[in-house]
Amino acid sequence: MAAISSSPRTVEEIFKDYSARRSGIVRALTYDVDEFYATCDPEKENLCLYGHPNETWEVTLPAEEVPPELPEPALGINFARDGMHRRDWLSLVAVHTDSWLLAVAFYFGARLNRNERKRLFSMINDLPTVFEVVTERKHVKDKPNVDNGNKSRSSTKRTNDGQAKSTPRVYDENYAEDEDEHGETLCGSCGGNYSGDEFWIGCDICERWYHGKCVKITPAKAESIKQYKCPSCSTKKSRP
């Protein structure tokens, strides 16, 4: 049974919980997709895909108590695994997961007032759905091309010695073109689309790109980083 370790109450807390659970799900269906696929053995019992508040994912049996502490994800996602094309199956799991994420957010948000709920779901709606992330033609790990000399977005370039250099966005006539060119790049943490008015940083190890705010890196801090390692690569490096 999946552990429950979050009890958010405010709009910001509920959105943070939603974003974290969503990040875990996005990772399961993109970076960890082979592991996720293998875990969903059709020979096992009814399995559910959970996203947790610490940005991890888990495939496990549903809660035993009725009613459960939180709304439950779609039951038995593993049974359809071998009866569908892999891409179609992942898309189906993504759609059901989007529904579950909204159900959990509404479960926490049911006690909010009308205006607070409106603000919460507006924040949620600003993020691409898990389905949109999973069905993107461009892989999540793809990164923006930061070597084209265009200064119309905030990104982190690297010199030959590895020194991080922040390129602040300057609004000009090339901005719209740049936004279109890299609009399919997705944040390795939240799965959000590339936006030219936000600071991004690329991992020198796995080459994934992240919102600076998602990995707690500011443009000023990036200036002093010789080689940036994302949270995932830092964790792998520290394992014995």
N, C-alpha and C positions, 0 to 999 in steps of 0.2 A: 504494500500500500504506500502510496506517495505521502511523504511527510509534508505537513503544513507548517510553514515558518513565517507567515506574513499575515498581519492584520491591519492593513492600511485603512485610514479613516478620511483623510482630507483628499481633495482633488489631486494635489501633487503626489501624495503618497500612493494613491490608487493608480495614477498614471505611471509612476515609477515601477510599481509592482507589475502592471501590464507590460511595460517596455522590457522589463527583465525576463518575464516569462516568455515573451515573444522572441527575445534574443536567443534564449535557449532552444526554442522550437526552430528558429531559422538555422541555427547551427546544426541541429539534428538533420534537417532536410537539405542542407547544402554541404558544409565542410565535413560533417560527420556522416554523410548520407550512406556510405558503405557499411559503417558500423550500425547505423539505424536499420538499414535494410536487413542485415544479418540477424539483428535482435528480434525482428518481427517474424519469427518462425511460425508458419501456419499450423504446425503440429502442436503448438502450445495452446494454453487456454486463451480466453478473451483478453486481449492486451489493450492498454490505453497509452497514448503518448502524452506525457505531462511536461510542462515547462515550469521551472521553479523560480522563486524570487531571487535566487543567486545566479541567474543566467545559465543554469544547467538544464539538461533534459533527462528524461527517464522513461523507459518503456516498461510498464509493470501492470499487475492486476489492479482492477478498480478497488476503491474502498469497500470494506465489508459492511460498515454500518449504514443504516437507512433511516433518515436521509443522510447523505454524506456531508462532511463539514463544508465542502465546496462543491459547486457543480462539477459533474464528471465529464471527461472528454468522450469522444465517440468510442464505443466499445467494440472490440474485435477487429481492429484495423489490420491485424496480421492475417486474418482469414482470406482477404482479397488479394494479398500480395502476389501470389503466383498465378492468379486468374486474370491479371491485367498487365498491360505494358507498364514497365517500371515508371516511366514519366507520367502516365495517366494515374497510376496508383499514388504517386507522390503528390500530384495535384489534388487528388481526392482527399488525401490525408490533410493537405494544407487547408482546403476549404473547411473541413470539419474542425480543424484546429483554430481557424479564425473565429468560427462560431463559439468555440469553447472559451477563447480568450475574452470575447465580448461578454459571454455569460458570467465569467468570473469578475470582470470589471463591473458589470451591472449588479452582481451580488454584493460587492463592496459599496457600490455607489447608490444602492437603493435608498439609503438613508440621507443622501444629499438632497438639497433643495433643487428646484427646477433649473435655476440658473447655473448652479454648480454642475449638475449633470450635463447640461448643454456645453459647458466649458470643457468638461472631461472628455465627452465624446468628440468634440471638435479637435482636441489635442490628439486623440486616438486616430481620428480620420486623416490627420496630417501625415501619418506614417503609412507607407505602402502595406497592404495586407501580406500575410505570409504567402498566400496564393500568388500574388503579384511577384514576390521575390523568387519563389520557386519556379515560376514559369517564365522568368526573364530569359531572353535569348542570350544575353551577355552574362557570363559567369560572375558570381559574387566576388570572386577574388580578382577580377579585372580591376586595373587601376587607371586613373586619369593619366594622360600623357602630359607630363610637366616640363618637357624639354622643348616645347614648340615656341618658346619666347613670348607667349601670350600672358600678360599680367592682369588679365581680367577676372581671375579668381583667386581665392585665398588657398594656397597649398604650400607644401613644404618641398623645396628642391634640395638636392644634395650636391655638394661640390666633389671634386675628385678625392679630397682627403676625408670625405664622409661627413663633413660639417653640415648640420642642418641649416638651411636658409629659408626664412619665411618670406613668401611673396604676397604682400597684401593685395587684396582685390582693388583694382581701380576701375571704376565704371567708365566704359567707353563704348564705341560703336561695335567692338568685337565681343562684348559681353554676351549678347544674345546667342551669337554663333557658338561661343565657347560652351554655354549652358546646354545647347542642343547636342553638341559633340560628346559631352561627358555626362549627360543626364542619366545614363543607364548604370553608371558606377554606383555601387552600393557599399554602405558602411559595413565593415566586418563585425561590428558590435551590434548595432540596432537594425541593420538591414535597410536603413533609409537611403533614399536616392541622393545623388550628388547635387549640391546646390552651390552656385558660385559665390554666394554671400556668406558662406561659412568656412571656418578654418579646418583644413584636413591635414592629416599626417600619414605617411606611408611607412609600413614596417620594412626594415632593411633585410629581414630574414625571410618572411613568407610573402612579402610584397603586397599584402592586403592594405586597403586604405580605410581610415577611420575618421569620424568626426573628432576634432580635438576635444570637444566637450564629453564625448563618450569614453575617452581614455584619459581624461583629466590632464590634457596637455594644452598649454596656451602657446600662442605664437612666440611670446617672450621666452618661455621655457624651452621651446623647440630650438631656439638659437644656440643653446648650450649643450644640446644633445649631439654627440658625434655619430652614434649609431643607435637608431631607435628600434626597440623590440616591443611588439605589441604584448598585451597581457597574456595571450595564449602562448606565444613563443617564450616569454619570460618564465612562465610556469613550467613548460617542457624543459627548459634549460636548467631549472633548479631541481628537477627530479633526480633522485639518486640512480 
